[in-house]
Amino acid sequence: MKKLFSISMCLGAGLLVSCETTQTAGMGNQERKRMAQLQREQEEAAQIDEADRNLWNAQVDRMTRDSNPAIRY
């Protein structure tokens, strides 16, 4: 009886170990929402950077044009 019990315990433990996995279930709804929000923030930041760059270039052009008398309007 003791031998049968130890064999069944070993088989049960082996079954439990074989069922474990290291893979995750995948991306959940919360994770999808968080990633979408991060992507929106990055796109918005890129638009702001482009707007700042355009404003800077326009200001440089204006300063160059206004300070150089050889260039006509």
MARROFI-349102 format. One record per residue (C-alpha): residue number from 1; residue in one letter; x, y, z. Coordinates in steps of 0.5 Angstrom, whole numbers, always signed. Example, Ala and Ser with C-alpha at 12.3 -4.5 7.8 and 13.67 -1.06 7.14 Angstrom:
! residues 2
+-----+----+-------+-------+-------+
!   i ! aa !    xx !    yy !    zz !
+-----+----+-------+-------+-------+
!   1 !  A !   +25 !    -9 !   +16 !
!   2 !  S !   +27 !    -2 !   +14 !
+-----+----+-------+-------+-------+
This chain:
! residues 73
+-----+----+-------+-------+-------+
!   i ! aa !    xx !    yy !    zz !
+-----+----+-------+-------+-------+
!   1 !  M !    +0 !    +0 !    +0 !
!   2 !  K !    +6 !    +5 !    +2 !
!   3 !  K !    +9 !    +3 !    -5 !
!   4 !  L !    +3 !    +5 !    -9 !
!   5 !  F !    +2 !   +11 !    -5 !
!   6 !  S !    +9 !   +13 !    -7 !
!   7 !  I !    +8 !   +12 !   -14 !
!   8 !  S !    +1 !   +15 !   -14 !
!   9 !  M !    +5 !   +21 !   -11 !
!  10 !  C !   +10 !   +21 !   -16 !
!  11 !  L !    +6 !   +21 !   -22 !
!  12 !  G !    +1 !   +26 !   -19 !
!  13 !  A !    +7 !   +31 !   -18 !
!  14 !  G !   +10 !   +29 !   -25 !
!  15 !  L !    +3 !   +31 !   -28 !
!  16 !  L !    +2 !   +38 !   -24 !
!  17 !  V !    +9 !   +39 !   -27 !
!  18 !  S !    +8 !   +38 !   -34 !
!  19 !  C !    +2 !   +42 !   -34 !
!  20 !  E !    +5 !   +48 !   -32 !
!  21 !  T !    +7 !   +53 !   -38 !
!  22 !  T !   +12 !   +59 !   -38 !
!  23 !  Q !    +8 !   +63 !   -43 !
!  24 !  T !    +3 !   +68 !   -42 !
!  25 !  A !    -4 !   +68 !   -44 !
!  26 !  G !    -3 !   +74 !   -49 !
!  27 !  M !    -5 !   +82 !   -48 !
!  28 !  G !   -11 !   +83 !   -44 !
!  29 !  N !   -16 !   +89 !   -45 !
!  30 !  Q !   -12 !   +93 !   -40 !
!  31 !  E !    -6 !   +92 !   -44 !
!  32 !  R !    -9 !   +94 !   -51 !
!  33 !  K !   -12 !  +100 !   -48 !
!  34 !  R !    -5 !  +102 !   -45 !
!  35 !  M !    -1 !  +101 !   -51 !
!  36 !  A !    -6 !  +105 !   -55 !
!  37 !  Q !    -6 !  +111 !   -50 !
!  38 !  L !    +2 !  +111 !   -51 !
!  39 !  Q !    +1 !  +111 !   -58 !
!  40 !  R !    -3 !  +117 !   -59 !
!  41 !  E !    +1 !  +120 !   -54 !
!  42 !  Q !    +7 !  +119 !   -58 !
!  43 !  E !    +3 !  +121 !   -65 !
!  44 !  E !    +1 !  +128 !   -61 !
!  45 !  A !    +8 !  +129 !   -59 !
!  46 !  A !   +11 !  +128 !   -66 !
!  47 !  Q !    +6 !  +133 !   -68 !
!  48 !  I !    +8 !  +138 !   -63 !
!  49 !  D !   +15 !  +137 !   -65 !
!  50 !  E !   +13 !  +138 !   -72 !
!  51 !  A !    +9 !  +145 !   -71 !
!  52 !  D !   +15 !  +147 !   -66 !
!  53 !  R !   +20 !  +146 !   -72 !
!  54 !  N !   +16 !  +149 !   -77 !
!  55 !  L !   +15 !  +155 !   -72 !
!  56 !  W !   +22 !  +156 !   -71 !
!  57 !  N !   +24 !  +155 !   -79 !
!  58 !  A !   +19 !  +161 !   -80 !
!  59 !  Q !   +22 !  +165 !   -75 !
!  60 !  V !   +29 !  +164 !   -78 !
!  61 !  D !   +26 !  +166 !   -85 !
!  62 !  R !   +23 !  +172 !   -82 !
!  63 !  M !   +29 !  +174 !   -79 !
!  64 !  T !   +34 !  +173 !   -85 !
!  65 !  R !   +29 !  +176 !   -90 !
!  66 !  D !   +28 !  +182 !   -85 !
!  67 !  S !   +35 !  +183 !   -83 !
!  68 !  N !   +38 !  +182 !   -90 !
!  69 !  P !   +37 !  +189 !   -94 !
!  70 !  A !   +39 !  +185 !  -101 !
!  71 !  I !   +33 !  +180 !  -101 !
!  72 !  R !   +27 !  +183 !  -103 !
!  73 !  Y !   +20 !  +181 !  -100 !
+-----+----+-------+-------+-------+
